[in-house]
Amino acid sequence: MDYVATLNRCKLILERTDLTREEKLQEVCELLYDSKHYYDWVGYYFADHEKQILTLGPFIGEHTDHVIIPFGQGICGQVALSNEVFLVEDVYKQENYLSCSLNVKSEIVVPLFVEGINVGQIDIDSHTVNAFDTRDIELLTHLNVEVAKLF
């Protein structure tokens, strides 16, 4: 499925009135996981700025022990501080990487902003080295603009 079609299908999920925010995000994670063969783990983390932690929200893929991530730790924790997209072509060449699975080879994390505040992020792992490119950044950035409307 191409990026525009994927984004449009995500928008339809996010516009549904019969689902809670968490259910919508779960369905979005599942759609992304099913739509992109190299999206092997898809999930949302949400920020608690007071405690300086990220907490795992809806996700699909292998179980992870990283349900709470301190700001600054791992790729997700770094994005919580930098407020910038972080694309890792090869996780084994990345310092400050929190390994979720030996199968993960690359990762992309895109922050979620609500009224200019980084409230969380979408995190996607791939079992393929150098899996992500600018099209993924565009898709996930546009998706998070739509997700922000849920807050």
Residue frames as a rotation matrix with the C-alpha (Angstrom) as fourth column:
MET 1
0.588 0.809 0.000 0.00
0.809 -0.588 0.000 0.00
0.000 0.000 -1.000 0.00
ASP 2
-0.172 -0.691 0.702 1.45
0.606 -0.636 -0.478 3.38
0.777 0.343 0.528 -0.92
TYR 3
-0.833 -0.337 -0.439 2.01
0.549 -0.405 -0.731 6.15
0.068 -0.850 0.523 1.58
VAL 4
-0.779 0.605 0.165 -0.95
-0.570 -0.793 0.216 8.32
0.262 0.075 0.962 0.60
ALA 5
0.051 0.823 -0.566 -3.34
-0.274 0.557 0.784 5.38
0.960 0.115 0.254 0.76
THR 6
-0.282 -0.225 -0.933 -1.89
0.750 0.555 -0.360 4.31
0.599 -0.801 0.012 4.12
LEU 7
-0.990 -0.097 -0.100 -2.25
0.138 -0.792 -0.595 7.81
-0.022 -0.603 0.798 5.55
ASN 8
-0.503 0.864 0.018 -5.82
-0.688 -0.413 0.597 8.08
0.523 0.288 0.802 4.25
ARG 9
0.109 0.521 -0.847 -6.76
0.180 0.827 0.532 4.75
0.978 -0.210 -0.003 5.83
CYS 10
-0.624 -0.385 -0.679 -5.22
0.736 0.002 -0.677 5.91
0.262 -0.923 0.282 9.12
LYS 11
-0.932 0.308 0.191 -7.25
-0.330 -0.939 -0.093 9.12
0.151 -0.150 0.977 8.95
LEU 12
-0.100 0.944 -0.313 -10.44
-0.417 0.246 0.875 7.10
0.904 0.218 0.369 8.54
ILE 13
-0.057 0.008 -0.998 -9.61
0.722 0.691 -0.035 5.17
0.689 -0.723 -0.045 11.71
LEU 14
-0.844 -0.395 -0.362 -8.81
0.534 -0.568 -0.626 8.37
0.042 -0.722 0.690 13.63
GLU 15
-0.777 0.600 0.191 -12.11
-0.508 -0.776 0.373 9.95
0.372 0.193 0.908 12.57
ARG 16
-0.306 0.697 -0.649 -14.21
0.337 0.717 0.610 7.10
0.890 -0.032 -0.454 13.90
THR 17
-0.240 0.323 0.915 -16.57
-0.749 -0.661 0.037 8.07
0.617 -0.677 0.401 16.72
ASP 18
0.768 0.615 -0.176 -17.22
-0.410 0.685 0.603 4.55
0.492 -0.391 0.778 17.97
LEU 19
0.390 -0.723 -0.570 -13.68
0.669 0.648 -0.364 3.99
0.633 -0.240 0.736 19.29
THR 20
0.857 -0.252 -0.449 -11.71
0.255 -0.549 0.796 5.40
-0.447 -0.797 -0.407 22.20
ARG 21
0.630 -0.709 -0.316 -8.42
-0.776 -0.583 -0.239 7.17
-0.015 0.396 -0.918 21.53
GLU 22
-0.232 -0.755 0.614 -6.50
-0.679 0.577 0.453 4.08
-0.696 -0.312 -0.646 22.65
GLU 23
0.245 0.403 0.882 -8.56
0.321 0.824 -0.466 1.83
-0.915 0.398 0.073 20.36
LYS 24
0.980 0.086 -0.182 -7.96
-0.123 -0.459 -0.880 4.19
-0.159 0.884 -0.439 17.43
LEU 25
0.272 -0.958 -0.096 -4.21
-0.956 -0.280 0.090 4.18
-0.113 0.067 -0.991 18.05
GLN 26
-0.185 -0.277 0.943 -4.21
-0.266 0.938 0.223 0.39
-0.946 -0.210 -0.247 18.37
GLU 27
0.647 0.505 0.571 -5.94
0.403 0.409 -0.819 0.09
-0.647 0.760 0.062 15.00
VAL 28
0.842 -0.430 -0.325 -3.49
-0.538 -0.648 -0.539 2.56
0.021 0.629 -0.777 13.44
CYS 29
-0.099 -0.914 0.394 -0.57
-0.841 0.289 0.458 0.49
-0.533 -0.286 -0.797 14.78
GLU 30
-0.008 0.178 0.984 -2.11
0.145 0.974 -0.175 -2.66
-0.989 0.141 -0.034 13.35
LEU 31
0.927 0.368 0.069 -2.77
0.141 -0.173 -0.975 -1.03
-0.346 0.914 -0.212 9.97
LEU 32
0.515 -0.810 -0.281 0.83
-0.857 -0.497 -0.138 0.20
-0.028 0.312 -0.950 9.70
TYR 33
-0.241 -0.591 0.769 2.17
-0.589 0.720 0.368 -3.19
-0.772 -0.364 -0.522 10.79
ASP 34
0.197 0.439 0.877 0.05
0.383 0.788 -0.481 -4.96
-0.902 0.431 -0.013 8.17
SER 35
0.941 0.301 -0.152 0.68
0.017 -0.493 -0.870 -2.38
-0.337 0.816 -0.469 5.42
LYS 36
0.484 -0.852 -0.200 4.47
-0.825 -0.367 -0.431 -2.22
0.293 0.373 -0.880 5.44
HIS 37
0.793 -0.131 -0.595 6.33
0.095 0.991 -0.092 -5.52
0.602 0.016 0.798 5.27
TYR 38
-0.208 -0.967 -0.145 9.34
0.458 0.035 -0.888 -4.01
0.864 -0.251 0.436 7.04
TYR 39
-0.175 0.240 0.955 7.34
-0.791 -0.612 0.009 -2.54
0.586 -0.754 0.297 9.96
ASP 40
-0.295 -0.057 -0.954 7.98
0.155 0.982 -0.107 -5.35
0.943 -0.179 -0.280 12.44
TRP 41
-0.284 0.288 -0.915 7.00
0.955 -0.003 -0.298 -3.50
-0.089 -0.958 -0.274 15.65
VAL 42
-0.450 0.246 0.858 4.79
0.221 -0.901 0.374 -0.41
0.865 0.358 0.351 15.80
GLY 43
0.084 0.511 -0.855 3.85
0.975 0.134 0.176 1.42
0.204 -0.849 -0.488 18.96
TYR 44
0.328 0.089 0.940 3.19
0.009 -0.996 0.091 4.70
0.944 -0.021 -0.328 20.69
TYR 45
-0.338 -0.409 -0.848 4.98
0.916 0.062 -0.395 5.98
0.214 -0.911 0.354 23.78
PHE 46
0.551 0.588 0.593 3.55
0.378 -0.809 0.451 8.86
0.745 -0.024 -0.667 25.79
ALA 47
-0.458 -0.857 0.236 5.50
0.283 -0.392 -0.876 11.43
0.843 -0.335 0.422 27.78
ASP 48
0.759 0.451 -0.469 5.16
0.614 -0.258 0.746 12.29
0.215 -0.854 -0.473 31.44
HIS 49
0.249 -0.696 0.673 7.20
0.142 -0.661 -0.737 15.48
0.958 0.279 -0.066 31.63
GLU 50
0.625 0.023 0.780 6.92
-0.709 -0.400 0.580 15.72
0.325 -0.916 -0.234 35.38
LYS 51
0.770 -0.299 0.563 8.46
-0.159 0.765 0.624 12.27
-0.618 -0.570 0.542 35.90
GLN 52
0.062 -0.749 -0.660 10.68
-0.945 -0.256 0.202 12.55
-0.321 0.611 -0.724 32.77
ILE 53
-0.637 -0.202 0.744 9.53
-0.062 0.975 0.212 9.16
-0.768 0.089 -0.634 31.46
LEU 54
-0.431 0.537 -0.725 7.84
-0.854 0.016 0.520 7.64
0.291 0.843 0.452 28.44
THR 55
-0.386 0.406 0.829 5.14
-0.382 0.747 -0.544 5.02
-0.840 -0.527 -0.133 28.96
LEU 56
-0.999 -0.016 0.033 4.22
0.021 0.507 0.862 2.46
-0.030 0.862 -0.506 26.33
GLY 57
-0.210 0.968 -0.134 0.76
-0.754 -0.248 -0.608 2.82
-0.622 -0.027 0.782 24.86
PRO 58
0.778 0.570 0.265 -0.89
-0.254 0.671 -0.697 0.81
-0.575 0.474 0.667 22.08
PHE 59
-0.259 -0.869 -0.421 1.49
-0.886 0.040 0.462 -1.36
-0.385 0.492 -0.781 20.07
ILE 60
0.919 0.384 0.086 1.72
-0.320 0.858 -0.402 -4.44
-0.228 0.342 0.911 17.89
GLY 61
0.276 -0.849 -0.451 4.64
-0.524 0.260 -0.811 -6.80
0.806 0.460 -0.373 17.56
GLU 62
-0.097 -0.424 -0.901 6.85
0.493 0.765 -0.413 -8.75
0.864 -0.484 0.134 19.91
HIS 63
0.848 0.318 -0.423 6.53
0.504 -0.241 0.829 -8.19
0.162 -0.917 -0.365 23.65
THR 64
0.015 -0.856 0.516 8.91
0.139 -0.510 -0.849 -5.55
0.990 0.085 0.111 25.00
ASP 65
0.039 -0.109 -0.993 10.28
0.989 0.148 0.022 -5.07
0.145 -0.983 0.113 28.48
HIS 66
-0.893 -0.450 -0.023 10.62
0.451 -0.890 -0.066 -1.36
0.009 -0.069 0.998 27.73
VAL 67
0.093 0.990 0.103 7.21
0.913 -0.126 0.388 -0.23
0.397 0.058 -0.916 28.95
ILE 68
0.943 0.065 -0.326 8.78
0.202 -0.891 0.407 2.74
-0.264 -0.450 -0.853 30.76
ILE 69
0.188 -0.895 0.405 11.74
0.914 0.009 -0.405 4.61
0.359 0.446 0.820 29.26
PRO 70
0.267 -0.170 -0.949 13.47
0.587 -0.752 0.300 7.49
-0.764 -0.637 -0.101 31.03
PHE 71
0.994 0.001 -0.109 13.98
-0.075 -0.717 -0.693 10.63
-0.079 0.697 -0.713 28.96
GLY 72
0.352 -0.920 -0.172 17.41
-0.920 -0.374 0.118 10.47
-0.173 0.117 -0.978 27.36
GLN 73
-0.382 -0.497 0.779 17.70
-0.398 0.849 0.346 6.67
-0.834 -0.178 -0.523 27.29
GLY 74
-0.275 0.220 0.936 17.54
0.681 0.732 0.028 4.79
-0.679 0.645 -0.351 24.03
ILE 75
-0.814 0.005 0.581 16.26
0.514 -0.459 0.725 6.23
0.270 0.888 0.371 20.78
CYS 76
0.187 0.974 0.125 12.81
0.702 -0.222 0.676 7.00
0.687 -0.038 -0.726 22.19
GLY 77
0.490 -0.045 -0.871 14.26
0.797 -0.381 0.468 8.70
-0.353 -0.924 -0.150 25.25
GLN 78
-0.630 -0.765 -0.132 16.52
0.600 -0.588 0.542 10.81
-0.492 0.262 0.830 23.07
VAL 79
-0.556 0.514 0.653 13.57
0.532 -0.384 0.755 11.94
0.639 0.767 -0.061 20.93
ALA 80
0.465 0.730 -0.501 11.73
0.852 -0.215 0.477 12.94
0.241 -0.649 -0.722 24.11
LEU 81
0.188 -0.496 -0.848 14.54
0.572 -0.647 0.505 15.46
-0.799 -0.580 0.162 24.70
SER 82
-0.773 -0.631 0.060 15.50
0.386 -0.394 0.834 16.46
-0.503 0.668 0.549 21.15
ASN 83
0.123 0.931 -0.343 11.96
-0.088 -0.334 -0.938 16.81
-0.988 0.146 0.041 19.77
GLU 84
-0.097 -0.245 -0.965 13.33
-0.962 -0.225 0.154 15.61
-0.255 0.943 -0.214 16.42
VAL 85
0.902 0.341 -0.265 12.81
-0.420 0.836 -0.352 12.57
0.101 0.429 0.898 14.22
PHE 86
-0.098 -0.928 0.360 15.46
-0.834 0.274 0.479 9.92
-0.543 -0.253 -0.801 14.85
LEU 87
0.877 0.274 -0.395 16.12
-0.464 0.694 -0.550 7.38
0.124 0.665 0.736 12.11
VAL 88
0.047 -0.854 0.518 18.61
-0.711 0.336 0.617 4.61
-0.701 -0.398 -0.592 12.89
GLU 89
0.289 0.013 -0.957 19.83
-0.899 0.347 -0.267 2.68
0.329 0.938 0.112 9.87
ASP 90
0.091 -0.343 -0.935 21.66
0.120 0.936 -0.332 0.04
0.989 -0.082 0.126 11.93
VAL 91
0.845 0.366 0.390 20.88
-0.299 -0.281 0.912 -0.18
0.443 -0.887 -0.128 15.66
TYR 92
0.755 -0.599 -0.266 24.13
0.651 0.635 0.416 -2.05
-0.080 -0.487 0.869 16.33
LYS 93
-0.256 -0.841 0.477 26.12
0.816 -0.452 -0.359 1.01
0.518 0.298 0.802 15.26
GLN 94
0.204 0.476 0.855 24.07
-0.050 -0.868 0.495 3.34
0.978 -0.143 -0.153 17.48
GLU 95
-0.872 -0.449 -0.194 25.22
0.213 0.009 -0.977 4.40
0.440 -0.894 0.088 20.92
ASN 96
-0.816 0.558 0.153 22.57
-0.412 -0.376 -0.830 4.66
-0.405 -0.740 0.537 23.64
TYR 97
-0.322 0.708 -0.628 20.33
-0.665 0.303 0.683 2.08
0.674 0.638 0.373 21.97
LEU 98
-0.343 0.321 0.883 17.92
-0.744 0.482 -0.464 0.02
-0.574 -0.815 0.074 24.11
SER 99
-0.856 -0.038 -0.515 17.60
-0.399 0.681 0.614 -3.40
0.327 0.732 -0.598 22.53
CYS 100
0.004 0.937 0.350 14.05
-0.960 0.101 -0.260 -4.70
-0.279 -0.335 0.900 22.45
SER 101
0.835 0.234 0.498 14.87
-0.079 0.947 -0.313 -7.81
-0.544 0.222 0.809 20.43
LEU 102
-0.214 -0.955 0.206 17.90
0.067 0.196 0.978 -9.35
-0.974 0.224 0.022 18.77
ASN 103
-0.021 0.304 0.953 15.87
0.933 0.348 -0.090 -9.28
-0.359 0.887 -0.291 15.54
VAL 104
0.871 0.390 -0.298 15.65
0.294 -0.901 -0.319 -5.47
-0.393 0.190 -0.900 15.41
LYS 105
-0.017 -0.886 0.464 18.07
0.987 0.058 0.147 -4.00
-0.157 0.460 0.874 12.89
SER 106
-0.823 -0.209 0.529 16.74
0.335 -0.929 0.154 -0.46
0.459 0.304 0.835 12.31
GLU 107
-0.159 0.733 -0.661 14.37
0.938 -0.096 -0.333 1.96
-0.308 -0.673 -0.672 14.01
ILE 108
-0.621 0.059 0.782 12.52
0.290 -0.909 0.299 5.19
0.729 0.412 0.547 13.39
VAL 109
-0.242 0.530 -0.813 10.98
0.929 -0.115 -0.352 7.40
-0.280 -0.840 -0.464 16.06
VAL 110
-0.536 0.186 0.823 8.80
0.392 -0.809 0.438 10.41
0.747 0.558 0.361 15.18
PRO 111
-0.936 0.136 -0.326 7.66
0.264 -0.343 -0.902 12.82
-0.234 -0.930 0.285 17.90
LEU 112
-0.115 0.972 0.205 4.00
0.849 -0.012 0.529 13.65
0.517 0.235 -0.823 18.47
PHE 113
-0.964 -0.262 -0.047 3.32
0.255 -0.862 -0.439 17.32
0.074 -0.435 0.897 19.19
VAL 114
0.149 0.989 0.002 0.17
0.922 -0.140 0.360 18.78
0.356 -0.052 -0.933 20.69
GLU 115
0.960 0.235 0.153 0.14
0.198 -0.954 0.226 22.58
0.199 -0.187 -0.962 20.84
GLY 116
0.487 -0.853 0.187 3.91
-0.528 -0.457 -0.716 22.60
0.696 0.250 -0.673 20.42
ILE 117
0.076 -0.423 0.903 4.57
-0.947 0.254 0.198 20.14
-0.314 -0.870 -0.381 23.25
ASN 118
-0.448 -0.318 -0.835 6.11
-0.573 0.820 -0.004 16.72
0.686 0.477 -0.549 22.60
VAL 119
0.175 0.650 0.740 3.49
-0.979 0.196 0.060 14.47
-0.106 -0.735 0.670 24.23
GLY 120
0.437 -0.041 0.899 4.80
-0.129 0.986 0.108 11.22
-0.890 -0.163 0.425 22.82
GLN 121
-0.321 -0.607 -0.727 6.04
-0.881 -0.090 0.464 9.46
-0.348 0.790 -0.506 19.75
ILE 122
0.906 0.421 -0.036 5.48
-0.397 0.817 -0.419 6.69
-0.147 0.394 0.907 17.31
ASP 123
-0.148 -0.955 0.256 8.25
-0.803 0.268 0.533 4.09
-0.578 -0.127 -0.806 17.37
ILE 124
0.894 0.393 -0.215 8.77
-0.441 0.685 -0.581 1.55
-0.081 0.614 0.785 14.60
ASP 125
-0.090 -0.900 0.426 11.33
-0.571 0.397 0.719 -1.24
-0.816 -0.179 -0.550 14.55
SER 126
0.711 0.236 -0.662 12.37
-0.693 0.396 -0.603 -3.28
0.120 0.887 0.445 11.55
HIS 127
0.619 -0.487 0.617 14.19
0.081 0.820 0.567 -6.58
-0.782 -0.301 0.546 11.20
THR 128
0.598 -0.380 0.705 15.86
0.783 0.087 -0.616 -5.10
0.173 0.921 0.350 8.11
VAL 129
-0.252 -0.755 -0.605 18.97
0.692 -0.578 0.433 -2.90
-0.677 -0.309 0.668 8.17
ASN 130
-0.904 -0.166 -0.395 18.39
-0.068 -0.854 0.515 0.54
-0.423 0.492 0.761 6.63
ALA 131
-0.493 0.790 0.364 14.66
0.842 0.538 -0.026 -0.13
-0.217 0.294 -0.931 6.26
PHE 132
0.426 0.777 -0.464 13.38
0.707 -0.606 -0.365 3.43
-0.565 -0.172 -0.807 6.57
ASP 133
-0.589 -0.577 0.566 13.68
0.799 -0.523 0.297 6.47
0.124 0.627 0.769 4.32
THR 134
-0.986 0.144 -0.086 12.22
-0.129 -0.978 -0.166 9.93
-0.108 -0.152 0.982 3.81
ARG 135
-0.397 0.897 -0.194 8.87
-0.284 0.081 0.955 8.47
0.873 0.434 0.223 2.74
ASP 136
-0.059 0.327 -0.943 8.52
0.796 0.586 0.153 6.85
0.603 -0.741 -0.294 6.17
ILE 137
-0.804 -0.274 -0.529 9.42
0.548 -0.685 -0.479 10.14
-0.231 -0.675 0.701 7.85
GLU 138
-0.859 0.511 0.044 6.78
-0.410 -0.736 0.539 11.95
0.308 0.445 0.841 5.77
LEU 139
-0.161 0.831 -0.532 4.11
0.106 0.551 0.828 9.33
0.981 0.077 -0.177 6.42
LEU 140
-0.096 0.097 -0.991 4.69
0.926 0.374 -0.053 9.19
0.365 -0.923 -0.125 10.17
THR 141
-0.929 -0.228 -0.290 5.05
0.317 -0.896 -0.311 12.96
-0.189 -0.381 0.905 10.55
HIS 142
-0.659 0.751 0.033 1.76
-0.498 -0.470 0.729 13.55
0.563 0.464 0.684 8.71
LEU 143
-0.058 0.623 -0.780 0.15
0.413 0.727 0.549 10.74
0.909 -0.290 -0.299 10.69
ASN 144
-0.461 -0.176 -0.870 1.17
0.886 -0.047 -0.461 12.32
0.040 -0.983 0.177 13.98
VAL 145
-0.965 0.246 0.092 -0.36
-0.236 -0.966 0.107 15.64
0.115 0.082 0.990 12.90
GLU 146
-0.176 0.947 -0.269 -3.65
-0.372 0.189 0.909 13.74
0.912 0.260 0.319 12.57
VAL 147
-0.079 0.082 -0.993 -3.12
0.728 0.686 -0.001 11.83
0.681 -0.723 -0.114 15.85
ALA 148
-0.921 -0.355 -0.161 -2.53
0.371 -0.669 -0.644 15.14
0.121 -0.653 0.748 17.66
LYS 149
-0.544 0.792 0.278 -6.15
-0.511 -0.575 0.639 16.06
0.665 0.205 0.718 16.94
LEU 150
0.135 0.587 -0.798 -7.20
0.332 0.732 0.595 13.30
0.933 -0.346 -0.096 19.37
PHE 151
-0.425 -0.421 -0.801 -5.71
0.884 -0.004 -0.467 15.20
0.194 -0.907 0.374 22.32
